Amino acid sequence: MNSIEIILPDNSKKTFDHNPTALEVAQSIGARLAQDTLGVKVNGSKEILDVRTILVHGSKIELVTTRQAEANEVIRHSCAHVMAQAVQSLWPQVKVTIGPVIENGFFYDFDSPHPFKEEDFEAIEKKMSEIISKNYPLVKEEWPIAKAIETFTQMGERFKVEIIKDLASKGETVVSIYHQGPWFDLCRGPHVQHTGQIKSFKLMSVAGAYWRGDEKNPMLQRLYATAFKEKKELDEYLKQLEEAKARDHRKIGKDLGLFYFSQLTPGAPFFTGKGTIIYNELIKYMREMYREFNYQEIITPQIFDVELFHTSGHYQNYKENMYFTKVDERDFSLKPMNCPSHCLLYGMEKHSYRELPWRVADFGRLHRYERAGAVHGLTRVRTFCQDDAHIFCSLDQLQSEIQSFVQLLNKVYSQLGMNEYIIYLSTRPEKRMGTDEVWDKAEGALQKALENLNLPFVINPGDGAFYGPKLDIMFVDAIKRPWQLGTIQCDFNLPRAFGLTYTGEDNQDHQPVMLHRAILGSLERFIGVYIEHTSGHLPTWLAPIQVSILNVTDRVNEFCEKLEKQWHHAGVRVQFDRRNEKLNFKIREAQLQKIPYMIIIGDKESELGQVSVRLRNGQTIQELSVDKFTEVLLADRDGRLLVSPLLQS
């Protein structure tokens, strides 16, 4: 056999007299590296393959070791097997289904006559520790389909048999089996070398789940868990979870009386008067930005004949997320996006190159069907409004419009104290409209803009919209969680589908480029994310109640009412807490409501015409004149400041 060369990341080569496994390559470099190796990436792919993968001549590899963050993916995959083995050791009648890695952990679905409870976690974790301590090597075997079906049928593992038969129907002739001690499972990997490489894990929760996500299939029990390459990482993750729990927008929203949900309209929030203030203040701010950046605001219908969505491609590519109805024997749909209606409006008039770029913004309500299991508070709803806009421009204007979007986004995010974000360039999905040539042009335009702006970005393959690639803005919140909010999408396909044109300088018709963009994204989602980012301590301009006046005694009520009236006329959202309660009780109540300014009025303040101001952080400023405080308050509100001027001074 000819020599087999394997190329390392530094372009050096290792030569073998046979096709080596990734582990053998690691062993040829050094014993310590081999001990730490958990997986391999081949020829630039992001996919982590098993250490037992046989490599071919010329393969360029990157070994994944315990020192890399990606190691957690392999560890979690193997820890799922350990959990399944532990469960079946404790309850032999349990049948296993699937156990994939998910973000920050993994789960395993079980068909179990025993109803799992959190009280069972201690026993399961103890059994898992026993399995790990035995350092079972994970041994991979390739079984013919027939042997696999026969073996799992004899074991009564009907779900595994169903999976194997599905693989056979797709042309597979063998399946991979991983053994660890006396236990084995069907799996494609990747897996650690031995169970002792799993250092830190924890069971998190239990839930119900339908087999393969289909309500017509049996209900299974899902155990969620996580694992990390070292205990320190697990401790940090658990601490973050506790912090996230305290910041949960659903709890804060309920405590502050901002929004509610009803089972009569699942996935559709009710905003109270207080919550609507936040909503409207955000829209007001974006409208100011639209004036500054030369957008027109338009209003378009919410329901259309489905012919519109056949033209736009939504029916072919997105109909599972749409709501349909009949009107006068015609098929109609609620719009899931504004873009088709904006194309329709653009096409109703003739346009000249002199009018471009044509920027239109729309706060219209949208409706998208989300599966019940995906609906989550405000961050995943079925009806919402976006700060949505579309830009129709010439090819020559494309780069400057993308740059203008980034400028607008930075201005808005800075105003809101959202200074950390990651940009993903999401490329063509498998299900899409348009030619590869068009997609090459659109993806190239977005990448060129990022490079011109010297903005770092991450390629996110296959996650673009069906009509065009996009830049997804992943805002990183106060506890370092990424949230997808803003986006800009480059689209050559919809203008072509709708036959949109403009008259150029040459007096000929030309097709415009369409940019889909949002800064905040869904207002519902944004409010949920921002509440969690700020722990509900909204800046004064967004706070539903900006000032609470707290009287020490009823003798000062007249002065308090005068202040309330004065600030109310100045447009301040002010309340006078005249309840017959002790001052400390009123302060605590105002703090729980996260009100930016608490004005304490006693006999001294009333006599001198002054105020004592207590801020949310507990700091108190005494003997302020009413005029001085009013000046500070209005500067805070009108300047949309993040920190009170009283704290800055």
N, C-alpha and C positions, 0 to 999 in steps of 0.2 A: 504493500500500500504506500502511496506517496505520503510525504509529510503533511501533517495538518497544522496550519498556522492559525492561531487565535490572536486577534489584535486587542491590546489593552488601551485604556483611555489616553495614555501618553504616546500612543502609536507604536510603542514597543511591541514585540511579538513573542509568543510562547509557541514552541513547536512540539507536536506529539506524533507518535506513530499510529494513532487511532483517533477516532472522534471522541474527544474528552467531554465529560460533564463539566458544568460550571464549577462544581466543587473541586474537581480534579485540577482545574486551572488555578483555583485559590490555593490548593495544597502545593502546587508547583512553585508558588510565589513565597509561601511561608506558612508555618504551622499556626501561628497566631491569627493570621488573616483567615485561614481555613476554618478555624474555630469560631470566628465571628461572622462568617458569611451566611446569609439567610436567603439570598435570591440573586437574580441576574437580570440585567436589561440588555437586549441585543439589538445592534444596528440602529441605535438612536431611538428605539421605541420607548415609550413611557411605561409600558406594561412590565410588571415584575414577573419573571418566570421562575420556576422551581430550580433549586440548586442542582437537582438531578437531571436538568435539561441537557440533552446531548447536543453539542455544538458542531457546526459544519465548518469546513475550511473557509477562512476569510471572515469569520464572524468577528465584529467589533463589539466588545462587551464592556459593561460596567457592573462590577460586583456590588451588591447591596449588603451592607454589613450592619451589625448592631449599633454602630456609631452614627448611622443616618436616621433621620426622621422617618423615612420610608420603611424602615424595619418594622415599625408598628403594624403596617398592613399585613406583613407575613405572620407576625406574632399573633395578631388577632385571628387570622384565618386558622391557625393551628389551635389557638385557645378555644375556638368554637368547637373543634373536634374533642378537645379535652372536656368541655362542658357537656357535650352530648354523651361521651363515655361515662362521665360522672352520673348524669341523670339516669342512664340505662343501668348503671351499677346499683343505684338506689331503688329504682323502680323498673325492674326488668320487663314489665308489660308495655312500657312506653315505646312508641315507634317514632323514628326520626324522619324528617323531610329535608329541609335545606337550612344552611347556616352561613349566610354570606357576611362579608365585611361591609360595614356602612361607615358613614362619616363619624369619627370619634369612637368607633366600637364595632360591635357585631351583634347578630341575633341568631337564634336557632328556633325553628318551629317544630313543635312536638305534637303528635297525636297521643294524648295521655288520658287515661281514666282518672288519674290523680290530678285534682285541680291545684295547680301550683299557686303558692302564696309567698309573700315576701318572707314569711317565717321559715320557708324551706331554704332560703338562700344560704344560711350558715352551713347547713348540712351539705349542700351542693359544693360550696366553696371549699369546705374541708376535704371532700372527696377529690376535687380538682387538685388540691395541693398534694394529696397522696400520689395521684397519677403523675404530676409534674416531678415529684421527688424521685420517682423511679427511673427518670432519664430514659424513658422508652424511645428508641430510635423510630423515626417515621420512615417506614419502608414502602416504597412505591412499586406496584405491580400493574402490568397491563393484562386485562382479562378480555377474552372474546365476549361479545355481546351475549351469546347463548349461556355461557357459564355465569355471567353476572346476573342474568334474569333468573336462572335456576337457583343460584345461591340466595338471592334476596327474596325470592318467592318462598323458599323453605324457611326463611327467617320470619316470614310474615310481614316483611317491609314493603307493603304494597305501593307506597309513595315512591320509593326508590325504583321499584319495577316500572312504574309509570314513566319516570324520568328516563330510564334506560331505553324503554321502547320508543320514546320520543327521539332519542339520539339515533336509534336504529333507523327510524323513518327518515332521518336527515342524511342517511348514508354512512353513519359511523359503524365501524366493525369491531372496535375495541374500546374499552373504557378504562380509566385509571382508578386504581384502588389504593388507598393509603392505610397501612397497618400501624397501630401503636400498641404494643403489648398484645393482649388478647382481643382487642377491639379493632374494627376496620370500618371504613366508610367509602362510598363512591365520591370522588372529588378530583378536580383537575389541578388542584394546588394553586399557588405555591405554599410550601410548608417548611417549617424549621427543620433542622437536622434531627433534633431530639427534644422531648418535652421539657428538659431542663433549661432550655433557652427561653422559656416563658417565665419572666421574673415577677410580673406584677399584674394583677387582674382584679376585677370586682363585678359582681352581678348588680344590675341597676334597677330593672323593673320587669313586670310581667304584663302581658296584654293578650287579647284575642286577635287572631288573624285568619282569614279564609285561605285555604289552600290555593296557591297561585293567584291570590287577590281577587278571586271570583266568588261573589255572594252565593252562587249556586253550589259551590263546593263545600266540603266539611270545614267546620270551624276548628282551628288548631290553637295551641297555646304557645305564645312567643316569649322566650326569655331574652331580654336585652342585657348585654354585658359590655365591658371594655377591658382592654389590656394595653400595657405600655412596656417599653423596653427597660424601664427602671422605675422604681417606686416614686422617685421625686416627681416624675412626669404625671403619674397617677394622682399624687397628692395635689399637684397644681391644677389638674383637670377637675378634681372633686371640689376644690376651692372655687374654681370658676363657675361650676354648676350651682353652688350655693349662692354665689353673687348673682348669677343669672336668675335664680329663683326669686331672690329679693327684688330684682328689677323687672320681673315679669309684667309686661304691659297689661295683661288681662287683669291681674290683681290690682295694679296701681290704677288702671282705668276704672275699675269698680269702686275702689276706695275713694277716688276723687269724683265719682259720679260723672264720668265723661262719655261712656258708651255702654250699651248692653246688647245682648243677643236673645233671640227667641227661637224655639224649636219650630214655630209656625213658619219661619223663613230662614232656614239654616244657611250660614255663611254670609248673612246680610246684616251688617251692624246698624243699630239705632244710635245716633249721636244725640246726646242731650244738649240743652242750651249751652252748658259749659264746653262740651266737646266740640260743638259747632263753632264756638269762638275760635278754637285752635284751627279748625278746618278753614274757616273764612279768612283768618289772618294770614295763613300760608298762601291762599289764593290771592289775597290782596297784595302780598309781597311779590308773588310771581307776576302779577299784572304790572306792577311797577317795573320789574325787570323787562317785561315784554315791550313796554314803551321805550325803555332805554336801548334795547337791542332791536327795535324796529320789527316787531311782530304785530300782525293783526289778529284780534280775537274773533272767532267765528262760532256759530252755533249750527250743529247739524242734527238730523233726526236720529232716533235710537233704534228704529225698526225699519228693515228694508226687505224687499223681495229678494229671495235667495239668488236670483239671477246676478245681483251685485257680487255676491260672494263666490259664484262660479267664475265670474270675470277676474276677481282679485286672487283666486286660488285658495281662499280660506275654506271653501266647501271641500275641496279635494285634499287639503293638507291640515285642516284644523277643526273639522266639523264635530269631532268628539268633544270639543270644548265649547260648543255653541248651543244656544237655546232656540228651538224652532216652534212655530205656531202657524195656524192658517188664518188668513184674513180674506173674506170674499172668495173663498175657494182657491186662493193663491198661497203658495208656501212663502212664509216670511221668517226672518230671524232677527233677534236682538243683536246689535253689533257688539262683537268682542273687542274690536279695535276701531280707532277713528280713521285709519289710513284709507280704506275704500271710499268712505264718504268724502274725504278730502280730495281724492282723485276725481270723484264725481263732480264736486264743486269746481275744481280747476278746469275740468273739461266743459263746463257750461259757458265759459267765456273764451274769447281769443286772447292770446298773450303774446307780448313782444319781448325781445331780449331786454328792452329798457325797463320792464317791470321786474325782472329777475335780480336777485333772488326773491321769490314770493314765499314769505314766512307766515304761516297761519297756525294759531294756537286754539285749542278746544278743550274746555273743561267738561265735556259731555260725559254722561254716565255710561259705563261699559258693563257688560255681563258675560262672564265666562263660567262654564261648568267646571268645578273642581270636585274630585271624588271626596266623599265624606271623610275619609281618613286623612286627606291632605289639608282640609280646612283647619286653620289655626288662628284664633283670635283675629286681630286686624291684619296680620302679616300674610294671610292667605284666605281671601274672601271670594265670593261669587259675584258681587256687585261693587263697583268702585269707580273712582274718578282719577284720571292722571293729569299731571301738568304736561299734557301731550301737545306736541307741535310737529309740523311737517314743513320742510323747506324744499321748494322746487327751484332748482338752479341749473346753470349751464355747467358743462364739464370744467370750464376754466375757473369757475367760482367754487368748485368743490373743496379745494384745500383751505381757502379762506373761511368758508362756512364751518368746516370742522374745527378750525382754530378758534372761531368765534364761539362755538359751542363749548369748547374747553374753557375759554375765558369766562363765559357766563356761569358754567358749573363751578369753577373755582371761586367766583365772587359769591355765589349763593352758599356754597359749602363753608366758606370762610365766615360768612355772616352768621351761620348756624353753629360754628365751632366744630365743624366736621372736617378736620384738617388731614386726616389720613385715609387714603383710599388706594386700591389696587386696580389697574386697568387690565381687562382680559380682551384679547382679540378673538372673538368667537367666529369660527369659519364655517364653511358650507356643511349643512346637515345632509344626511342620506336622503331624506324626504324633502324635495325642494323643487322650485320652478326655475326655468332659465337654463342657459347653456353654461358649460364650464368656462368658455371664453368670457362671458359676462361676469361670472363669479371671480375669475382671475382679476378682472379689471376693478371690481368692487373691493375685493380683499386687498389688492395692491394700493388702492386709494387710501384706505384706512391705515394701513401699515406706513405708508409714506407720510401721512399727517403726523403720526406718532413719532416717527423718526425726525421729522422737521421740527417738532416741538421738543425733541429730546426727552420724551416721556417713556419711562420703562414700562414694559407690558409683558403679559404672559399669553402665549398662544393657547386657545381653548378649542381644540379640534372638534368639528361636527356640531357645535352648539349654537350656530347662527340661526336666525329666523329663516323660514322657508323661502322668503323672497330676497334675502340679502344678508351679508355678514354684518357683525355689529361689534362695537366696543361696549363692554359691560363694565360699569363702574361699581366696584365692590367696596363700599364704605366699611372701614374698620372701626368698631365702636369702642367705648371706654374700657371694655373688658376683652378687647382684641378679637371680637367675633366679626367675620365678614358678612355683609348684607348687600345683595344686589339691589341697587336703587336706580341710578341714572343709566342712560343708554343712548347711543347714537348708532343708527343703522343705515348703511349705504345701499340704495336700491335702484337698480336699472330695470328691474323686472315689472313692477307695477305700472310705471309710466308706459311701458311697451304694451302691457296687457290692456290698458285703458285707451291706448292710442293717443296719449297726451303729447302735445307739441307746443312750440313757441316759434314765432317768426324771428329769424336771425337777422344780423346786419346785411346778409346777402339776400334778404327777402325770401329765403327758403325756410321750409319747416324743419325744425330740429326737435329731437326728443330731450326733455329735461331729465336731470338726475333728481331722485327723490331721497331726502334724508329724513328718517324718522328719529325724533329725539325726545327725551324726557330728562329732567334734572332731578326732581324728587321721586319721580315714578308714580306709582299709585299713592294717592294721598293717605288712604287708609293704612297701607303698609308703612309709609313713611312715618306717620304718627305713632304707630306701634313701635317701630325701630327707635324713633327719637325719644319716646318715653323711656325705653330701656337704656338708651345711651345716657340720658340725663337723670335716670332714676326718678323721673317725674318732676324734677326741679327745672321747670321750663323757664327760659328767659322772660323777663317782665312783659315784653310785647306779645308773647304767646300765652301767658298765664291767664286762665279764665277769670280769676279774681286777682287783681294786682295789688290792692291795698285793703287791709282789714283794720277798721278802727275799733279799739278795745277800750271801753270805759272802765275806770276803777270804781266809780260810784255814779249813781244816777244824777248827782248834782252837776255833773259835767255834760249831761246829755245834749243840752242846747248847743254847746260849743262843738260837740261831735257831729250833730246834725248839720251845723253850718259847714264844717269841713267836708262832710259827705256830699252836700249839695254843690260846694265849690269844685270839688274834684270831678264829680259826675258831669258838671257842665263843661269841664275841660276834656271830657271823653275818657276819663279814667274809669276802669272797672273797679268800683269801690263798694264795700259793704260795711255797715255799722253793726257790730255784734252787741246788741243791747240786752242780751239775756242776763238774767239775775244769777250769774255764776261768778265764782272767784276768778281773779285775773289769771292765775296760773293755769286754770282749766281752759280759759279762752285762748291763751297763748299756745297751749298744747294742741288744741283743736285747729288753730290756724297753721301751726307747723305741720300737722298731719295732712292738711289740705295743701301744703307746700306753697303758701302764699308768699310772694317776694317781700312785701313790706307790712309789718304789723305796727300800727300807730297806737301808742299807749297814752291815754289822756287821763290825768288825775287832776286834783284841785290846783296844783302848782302850774301845770301846763295850761289849764283853762284860764287862770288868772293872768298869766304872762302872755297868752296867745302863742304858745310854743307847742312843739310836739316832741315826744321821745319815740325814736324809731328802733324797732327790733328787726333784724334781718334774719333770713332763714338759717344762717349758720350760728345763730345765737348771739351775735354781736349787737350791742345796743349803743346808739348815739343819742345823747340827751341834749336838751336845750337848743333844738334847731328851730329857727323861725319857720312859720308856715310857708312864707314865700320862698325861703331857701330850699325847704324840702320839696315844694312843688316844682321848683326849677330842676332839682336833681331827678325827681320822678319823671318829668316830661322828657328830660334829656335821655334817660334810660329807655323809656318807651319809644320815643321818636327816633332815637339813634339805633334802635334794635340791638342794644348792648348785651353782651353775654354776662358781664359782671357789673354790679351796681357801682355807680360813681362813688358812693359812700365807702365802698371797699377799696377803690382805687386811690382814694385821697389819703 
